[in-house]
Amino acid sequence: MKPTAEPKRLAEELEKLSVQEIICFGHAPQLDEFIAFAVRAGTPFTSLKKAGAACLELNSLSPLSASLVWLLTAKALRFLGD
């Protein structure tokens, strides 16, 4: 996502795809804002920093509705790698 992109813009792009699984890469705060938008939270509640990862299960693309399945911080990912 571009730094100035609104979360709704990514949702619009996802709607165009006809696949079962999607991996998105990006940076904070855009991914945190998208997660909040997808789960219909008023404000971002995650803090993905360098190398953090999240898994969303999309219930619907139009309108966008998702559930946060898991969230791993960089520290947790390093621990899993050891």
Secondary structure as GFF3:
##gff-version 3
##sequence-region A 1 82
A	DSSP	alpha_helix	7	15	.	.	.	ID=ss1
A	DSSP	alpha_helix	30	38	.	.	.	ID=ss2
A	DSSP	beta_strand	53	61	.	.	.	ID=ss3
A	DSSP	beta_strand	64	72	.	.	.	ID=ss4
A	DSSP	alpha_helix	74	81	.	.	.	ID=ss5
###
